[in-house]
Amino acid sequence: MDTHHEGTDTHHEGTDTHHEGTDTHHEGRDAHEEDTGAYGAGTDTHPRPGDGHARAARHHLPSGSAARGAYAVDIDPERAGWERSALRVVELEPGGVHTLVTGGSEWIVLPLAGGCTVRAAGETFELLGRESVFSGVTDFAYVPRDAQALIASGAGGRFALAGAKCERRLPARYGPAPEVPVELRGSGTCSRQVNNFAAADTFDCDRLIAVEVLTPGGNWSSYPPHKHDEHVPGEECVLEEVYYFEVERGGLGYHRVSPSRDGGTDVLAEVRDGDVVLIPDGWHGPSIAPPGRTLYYLNVMAGPGEERAWLIRDHPDHGWIRDTWPGEPIDARLPLYTAHPSPGPEVTP
């Protein structure tokens, strides 16, 4: 992992007032849930040209195809066909309220657009949020397993719930935006920005690892292709990964996953706002931003290993690209945004 760090984070926009509203949903297998895993029967994935073959449709989920109940995106381990990683996206109207019962998973409430109030485990956190994922780093809230969280938004907004099945019950906590490390990775046309809000070495979770990546128009990220699908002590760990995409001003991008084993994950996807790619295994990358449009993705990861770590191995045919980075400047468009001091959270028992 290349670790050029710069900047911190963002300005905050939007309001976040608790209002009585409408939207409630509980974790678990609801009566209306009929599909049984890997987005097979009962789920219409609408594969687009370029996905390669029908099997890729299990791993590339165009916007709307992963919706369920209250969620615009609802990926749990059972639907994904793996053990731990989960992602939900909830959209709240002004005054809307959503109830999350965490069950055996830990969760981070991450504003994608707008702000909200999160009440969980006897704490209340006011998240200032942001106008969009392209405008700044956001604050966030950590919600432990075996809890109930109430998410309320006075002005409305869109909120990601990044989750992982876990063993330890950690305390509910607030993550201030100015404390999120902003990393500039790569150089030249491989330059990208990584908001390490819940990276393995920046925010304490039991299993969950989550970061945001922003790739300026025309650049490649998730490059060189890399993998984390086998346990090699000190070199690679097993992590199930979700990519959730947004594209600035409604453009399109491309994402590649190539097999690391016979019959492994094989995806070439045209990705748009709200699309998801599931990566149970395989070399993943590049993610390609279209000219003139920034590509955003949220990565959610978790694995079975005792150590919570992000250990990857580069594809042997492409790892050489890292050796070229010291000789090239970082894209002058980065960082896309920098830190703006925040007054900190309002926390009440």
Secondary structure, DSSP 4 states (H G I P E B T S, - for coil): ----B--------S-------S----SS--TT----STT-TT----PPTTS-SGGGGGTEE-TTTT-BTTEEEEE-HHHHTSSSEEEEEEEE-TTEEEEEE-TTEEEEEEEEEEEEEEEETTEEEEEEEES-TTT----EEEE-SS-EEEEEESS-EEEEEEEEE-S--PPPEEE-GGGS-EEEES-GGG-EEEEEEE-TTTS--SS-EEEEEEE-TT-EES-S-EE--S-BTTTB---EEEEEEEEGGG--EEEEEE-SSTT---EEEEE-TT-EEEESSSEEEEEEPPTTS-EEEEEEEE-SSSS-----EE-TTTGGGGGGGGGSPPPTT-SSS---------EE-
